[in-house]
């Protein structure tokens, strides 16, 4: 069940400000409020999708393609497409997802290390 009052739904409605990085018909990207790396941008679909599961089940091919392409556009806009970056999509309770609107974290601007920091 999608929660219309989750923080990213409120950002999409313009009720809460964000530092916008990129926007198109299907996608919005904005800076994470608590950046873990010099580049930490969130890329979200404009549609009401809770998670990876929800998006894969219900989104159109156009929306799915738009989100993936937006990730690369954001990496380029932030200047990390060539140097490299990490994309994280936390999904559900055990995946550590806090905000129940699908979001891709784009992290970079320094070497982010091995993908082994699990605790
Ligand atoms: P999750 O743990 O759900 O994968 O990530 C949620 C992310 O949303 C966190 O990195 C957190 O810093 C970010 N976040 C939470 N509230 C806000 C907000 O109001 N504005 C922005 N820009 N980011 C937020």
Boltz pocket constraint, residues with backbone or C-beta under 6 A from the ligand:
constraints:
  - pocket:
      binder: B
      contacts: [[A, 7], [A, 16], [A, 17], [A, 18], [A, 19], [A, 30], [A, 31], [A, 32], [A, 33], [A, 34], [A, 35], [A, 89], [A, 90], [A, 96], [A, 97], [A, 98], [A, 99], [A, 100], [A, 103]]
      max_distance: 6.0
